[in-house]
Amino acid sequence: MERAATGWIDRSQEDPALSGDGRLLAVISQIQGRPTVQLRGEDGSIRPVPQLRRHQPHSSPSLSWNGRYLALITQRGKRRLAVVLDRLNGRLHPLPLPGGRDPVRLSLAPDARRLALQVADQGQWRVELLDLSELLEPDRAAGQALTTPPLESSR
Amino acid sequence: MTPTASLLLLLSLLLLGCSGPRPTPLPDFNGLLRQNASSRRDPALAQRWLASLTLRGGRERVDLVDLGSRQPVPLPGLNRADAQPISVSVSADGTRLAVVQQRDERTELVLYRRNVGTVQRLPLEPPGVPRAVSLNADGRRLAVQVSRGGRWEVDLIRLP
């Protein structure tokens, strides 16, 4: 096992999320006393995400394969709201949940075709899947075929 | 249809047309996920694999679902009776799971290799208490949130 050099991380960090290619790391840091998402490259440099300077507290960041998309949970008034930032064009996609429920945790598939959300339902935690394929272009691994094979083989 | 109702219908259709593409719930998968556990939390999605922590029979365990076949996947050797999982992450091919778990009154980070059914403890240097873990897609890089000296740090570990 190899470990990152000492000092790569210089402040309190929580909720780490690696991009699929492992080159970007999203964490939640206390910035001016507010839990705020930070994005860092392999060399430790901070990659700015100006679209996410507001709506704290942030939580549960998740990155797509090449880090084009950053999904996380933000605060809008009294409600929690899942959003996906497209870092290619700076567009922020809000993902309101049916029934006005609040998301608790989320996870974005590496290709950004699906999102898993943890919600509270009748006193229990549930995980629900959302299809994002109509909303986002896929973020594929380098060299991956443009046509994704079906999940189930069919004859 | 009254003129008012016609107007409302027209307005609704216009609004729907202007709202653009939206995320779509997947009711088949969501029904399956509700059936398999009384409670499910901490999702980790990796292409066709969904790892999460589920409550069954009063005990929480690591659960892996193959979204292609819509079947839970056996994880022999991982969910020991004396282990309480805290966080899970899965590689894109579903063969590696990184887990933070509490066992024997200590919190540990382990790597589970599904194709051989082995659990490898990953020591933290300097020592600390792990809390949350994230694997990258090929399962060779790992980020883990660790408590040291009263503050949270993130360690990056490259795995063979």
Interface residues (C-beta under 8 A of the other chain):
Chain A: M1 E2 R3 A4 W8 I9 S12 Q13 E14 D15 P16 A17 L18 S19 G20 D21 G22 L25 V27 W65 L95 P98 V104 R105 L106 S107 L108 A109 P110 D111 R114 L115 A116 L117 Q118 Q124 W125 R126 V127 E128 L129 L130 D131 L132 E134 L135 A141 L151 E152
Chain B: P21 R22 P23 T24 P25 L26 F29 N30 L33 R34 S38 S39 R40 R41 D42 P43 A44 L45 A46 Q47 R48 L50 S52 L55 L67 G68 S69 A92 L122 E125 R131 A132 V133 S134 L135 N136 A137 D138 R140 R141 L142 A143 V144 Q145 R151 W152 E153 V154 D155 L156 I157 R158 L159 P160
